[in-house]
Amino acid sequence: FIANGWHSSVAMALIDAEAPYKIVHLGHLGESQFISEKINSDPQKYRGWFKGWPAPPVFAGLYGPPLKHFIEAGQWQPANMKAAILVEDTDFGRGWGEAAVDSLSKVGFEVLPYDVTALEETEFSPLLTKYKAQQVSLVGMTSTGNVSVSNFVKQFRQQDVKALMIAHGLTWFSEWYELTGDASNYAVAIDSPQVIDDEQAKWVERYKAEFGIDPGIGASGITYDYMRMAFKVLNKAGTLDFDTLVETIYENPYDGVWNYYQFAREPGPN
């Protein structure tokens, strides 16, 4: 029995390594839709794998409608409807890029083919110069590397790109504001839960008292929920038998601090 995990590329390797050994893996946070596609390709083979994060079409697919609303409500007046997308060179990055292009195109944006950079890339001046030359009004980017995403945000402001910035994943890092400062002002993101009730506020207070830093909800909050769920599943099952654990997860939805978690038996998009 394994709980949690982070990168999509790691998830893609683990899922095939674990299946023959009937290992139950709960809440790996690899996001890529390619993980979903693999599970859906053979639900019986991969029925021990419980993906812990919605696929990019769910999150990246949400950007188009609110941006369209901002325009129609007069809250954002872009100079044109041209957009650029930059992603990390991983399964997650490419999947997010495809989903973002699709979402933005559906609401009327002319989206350039998305650009791909290395996960550890820190110099974005050439790409930003290109975006300025193409006079885009929207730039969306995502990265799971804190140095990479924070450098992009700072260089975006330093070069004075006349565009709205989507900084997807920026708030996954507890130190995101220390790394970006005012450069992150006015960036938008739909990437993680945020504090909206008393239970969540108290959780954040406990976390800060224990560790002395602000939590990154994507990395620490969601992981907290899944570890608590894992303990409850193990106690409920009372065994490490594969079939019993799988059924226990299906039959026991978990109401966490940050999300409500319920796994479907039938193949789905997430």
Solvent accessible surface area in square Angstrom, and as a share of the most:
residue,aa,sasa,rsa
1,F,67,0.28
2,I,67,0.34
3,A,27,0.21
4,N,22,0.11
5,G,30,0.29
6,W,77,0.27
7,H,54,0.24
8,S,4,0.03
9,S,51,0.33
10,V,76,0.43
11,A,0,0.00
12,M,49,0.22
13,A,67,0.52
14,L,55,0.27
15,I,3,0.02
16,D,58,0.30
17,A,59,0.46
18,E,9,0.04
19,A,22,0.17
20,P,99,0.62
21,Y,167,0.63
22,K,125,0.53
23,I,52,0.26
24,V,3,0.02
25,H,2,0.01
26,L,0,0.00
27,G,0,0.00
28,H,2,0.01
29,L,8,0.04
30,G,1,0.01
31,E,8,0.04
32,S,0,0.00
33,Q,19,0.08
34,F,52,0.22
35,I,1,0.00
36,S,6,0.04
37,E,102,0.46
38,K,48,0.20
39,I,30,0.15
40,N,51,0.26
41,S,87,0.56
42,D,56,0.29
43,P,55,0.35
44,Q,127,0.57
45,K,102,0.43
46,Y,14,0.05
47,R,57,0.21
48,G,6,0.06
49,W,17,0.06
50,F,5,0.02
51,K,21,0.09
52,G,7,0.07
53,W,16,0.05
54,P,48,0.30
55,A,0,0.00
56,P,0,0.00
57,P,63,0.40
58,V,52,0.30
59,F,36,0.15
60,A,0,0.00
61,G,27,0.26
62,L,82,0.41
63,Y,5,0.02
64,G,0,0.00
65,P,78,0.49
66,P,45,0.28
67,L,3,0.02
68,K,89,0.38
69,H,102,0.45
70,F,71,0.30
71,I,50,0.25
72,E,124,0.55
73,A,55,0.42
74,G,44,0.42
75,Q,125,0.55
76,W,41,0.15
77,Q,156,0.69
78,P,29,0.18
79,A,103,0.80
80,N,48,0.25
81,M,64,0.29
82,K,53,0.23
83,A,0,0.00
84,A,1,0.00
85,I,1,0.01
86,L,1,0.01
87,V,1,0.01
88,E,3,0.01
89,D,76,0.39
90,T,17,0.10
91,D,30,0.16
92,F,8,0.03
93,G,0,0.00
94,R,81,0.30
95,G,0,0.00
96,W,0,0.00
97,G,0,0.00
98,E,86,0.39
99,A,10,0.08
100,A,2,0.02
101,V,38,0.22
102,D,71,0.37
103,S,8,0.05
104,L,1,0.00
105,S,54,0.35
106,K,154,0.65
107,V,28,0.16
108,G,49,0.47
109,F,10,0.04
110,E,105,0.47
111,V,25,0.14
112,L,34,0.17
113,P,118,0.74
114,Y,58,0.22
115,D,30,0.16
116,V,66,0.38
117,T,24,0.14
118,A,46,0.36
119,L,59,0.29
120,E,133,0.60
121,E,56,0.25
122,T,56,0.33
123,E,94,0.42
124,F,2,0.01
125,S,39,0.25
126,P,97,0.61
127,L,31,0.16
128,L,0,0.00
129,T,78,0.46
130,K,77,0.32
131,Y,0,0.00
132,K,87,0.37
133,A,82,0.63
134,Q,60,0.27
135,Q,130,0.58
136,V,5,0.03
137,S,5,0.03
138,L,0,0.00
139,V,0,0.00
140,G,0,0.00
141,M,3,0.01
142,T,1,0.00
143,S,3,0.02
144,T,19,0.11
145,G,18,0.17
146,N,45,0.23
147,V,81,0.47
148,S,5,0.03
149,V,1,0.00
150,S,3,0.02
151,N,33,0.17
152,F,0,0.00
153,V,0,0.00
154,K,68,0.29
155,Q,26,0.11
156,F,0,0.00
157,R,77,0.28
158,Q,137,0.61
159,Q,42,0.18
160,D,80,0.41
161,V,10,0.06
162,K,159,0.67
163,A,17,0.13
164,L,33,0.16
165,M,0,0.00
166,I,2,0.01
167,A,1,0.01
168,H,0,0.00
169,G,0,0.00
170,L,7,0.04
171,T,31,0.18
172,W,10,0.04
173,F,28,0.12
174,S,31,0.20
175,E,53,0.24
176,W,81,0.29
177,Y,105,0.40
178,E,151,0.68
179,L,57,0.28
180,T,9,0.05
181,G,22,0.21
182,D,102,0.53
183,A,16,0.13
184,S,10,0.06
185,N,63,0.33
186,Y,185,0.70
187,A,28,0.21
188,V,46,0.26
189,A,43,0.33
190,I,58,0.29
191,D,5,0.02
192,S,21,0.14
193,P,30,0.19
194,Q,100,0.44
195,V,70,0.40
196,I,149,0.76
197,D,68,0.35
198,D,107,0.56
199,E,97,0.44
200,Q,10,0.05
201,A,37,0.29
202,K,122,0.52
203,W,10,0.04
204,V,26,0.15
205,E,112,0.50
206,R,132,0.48
207,Y,40,0.15
208,K,89,0.38
209,A,93,0.72
210,E,126,0.56
211,F,125,0.52
212,G,63,0.60
213,I,92,0.46
214,D,75,0.39
215,P,16,0.10
216,G,5,0.05
217,I,17,0.08
218,G,0,0.00
219,A,45,0.35
220,S,24,0.15
221,G,0,0.00
222,I,4,0.02
223,T,40,0.23
224,Y,70,0.27
225,D,0,0.00
226,Y,6,0.02
227,M,68,0.30
228,R,107,0.39
229,M,2,0.01
230,A,2,0.01
231,F,108,0.45
232,K,102,0.43
233,V,3,0.02
234,L,56,0.28
235,N,124,0.64
236,K,139,0.59
237,A,19,0.15
238,G,66,0.63
239,T,53,0.31
240,L,128,0.64
241,D,72,0.37
242,F,29,0.12
243,D,66,0.34
244,T,51,0.30
245,L,3,0.02
246,V,0,0.00
247,E,62,0.28
248,T,10,0.06
249,I,1,0.01
250,Y,39,0.15
251,E,110,0.49
252,N,45,0.23
253,P,53,0.34
254,Y,26,0.10
255,D,108,0.56
256,G,11,0.11
257,V,19,0.11
258,W,13,0.05
259,N,63,0.32
260,Y,129,0.49
261,Y,16,0.06
262,Q,119,0.53
263,F,38,0.16
264,A,80,0.62
265,R,127,0.46
266,E,131,0.59
267,P,72,0.45
268,G,35,0.34
269,P,112,0.70
270,N,83,0.42
